[in-house]
Amino acid sequence: MNAKAKGSRIERLIKDSFEKAGFNVVRSAGSFGKADLFVEGIGSIQVKARKTFSAYSLFDGADILVIKANRKNPLVCIELNRFLELVGGKSK
């Protein structure tokens, strides 16, 4: 599978997850803006799919991971299902 097809498939998967949780989502698919998705009430989301990410090993059993690079704002990493629970998405 080429990178573009893989990216599109993952974007649709993430979009579907938000929609199943009750959110309105627009997928830009490269047609506008820098983000891949816009979730009403949450904001823009950039989706990245790679074979591996080193962040997974940093969780070390925690529910939430906060990472910060020098001179950058901290980022919060959290499993999508847990995030949807926290923001009040309906469960299915």
matplotlib code that plots the C-alpha trace (Angstrom):
import matplotlib.pyplot as plt

x = [0.0, 1.5, 1.9, -1.0, -3.5, -2.3, -2.7, -6.2, -7.3, -6.0, -7.6, -11.0, -10.5, -9.9, -12.8, -15.1, -14.0, -14.9, -18.3, -19.2, -18.6, -21.1, -18.8, -19.2, -16.1, -14.8, -12.0, -10.0, -8.0, -5.5, -8.1, -7.9, -5.9, -3.0, -4.9, -6.3, -9.5, -11.6, -13.7, -16.5, -16.0, -12.4, -10.5, -8.1, -6.3, -3.2, -3.1, 0.2, 0.6, 4.1, 5.3, 6.6, 6.6, 9.0, 6.3, 4.6, 7.5, 7.4, 3.9, 5.4, 2.0, 0.6, -2.8, -1.4, 2.0, 3.2, 6.2, 8.2, 11.0, 13.4, 11.7, 8.4, 5.1, 4.3, 2.2, -0.3, -0.5, -3.4, -5.1, -8.0, -10.6, -9.5, -9.6, -13.1, -14.2, -12.7, -14.3, -17.7, -18.0, -20.9, -19.7, -20.6]
y = [0.0, 3.4, 6.1, 8.3, 5.4, 4.4, 8.0, 8.3, 5.0, 6.0, 9.5, 7.8, 5.5, 8.4, 10.4, 7.4, 7.0, 10.6, 10.4, 7.2, 9.1, 11.7, 14.5, 16.3, 15.9, 17.4, 15.6, 18.0, 15.4, 18.0, 20.3, 23.0, 24.0, 22.2, 19.8, 16.5, 16.7, 19.3, 18.1, 20.5, 21.5, 20.2, 21.7, 20.7, 17.4, 16.3, 12.5, 10.7, 7.0, 5.4, 1.9, 2.8, 5.8, 6.0, 7.7, 4.4, 3.1, 6.3, 5.7, 3.0, 2.0, 5.5, 6.7, 10.0, 11.0, 14.7, 15.4, 18.6, 19.5, 22.5, 25.8, 24.1, 23.9, 20.6, 18.1, 15.6, 12.1, 9.9, 6.8, 7.9, 5.8, 7.2, 10.8, 10.3, 9.1, 12.1, 14.6, 13.1, 11.2, 8.7, 5.1, 2.4]
z = [0.0, -0.9, 1.7, 0.3, 0.4, 3.9, 5.2, 3.7, 5.2, 8.7, 8.4, 7.6, 10.6, 12.9, 11.4, 11.9, 15.5, 16.3, 14.4, 16.3, 19.5, 18.4, 17.0, 13.7, 11.6, 8.3, 6.5, 4.4, 2.5, 1.4, -0.1, 2.5, 5.6, 7.2, 9.4, 8.1, 10.2, 11.9, 14.8, 15.9, 19.6, 19.6, 16.7, 14.0, 14.0, 12.1, 11.6, 11.2, 10.4, 10.6, 11.0, 14.5, 16.8, 19.7, 21.9, 22.5, 24.5, 26.6, 28.0, 30.3, 31.6, 32.1, 30.6, 29.4, 28.1, 28.0, 25.9, 25.4, 23.1, 23.8, 23.2, 22.2, 24.0, 25.8, 23.8, 25.3, 23.9, 24.8, 23.4, 21.2, 23.0, 26.3, 24.9, 23.6, 27.1, 28.7, 26.4, 26.7, 23.5, 23.6, 24.0, 21.4]

ax = plt.figure().add_subplot(projection="3d")
ax.plot(x, y, z, "-o")
ax.set_aspect("equal")
plt.show()
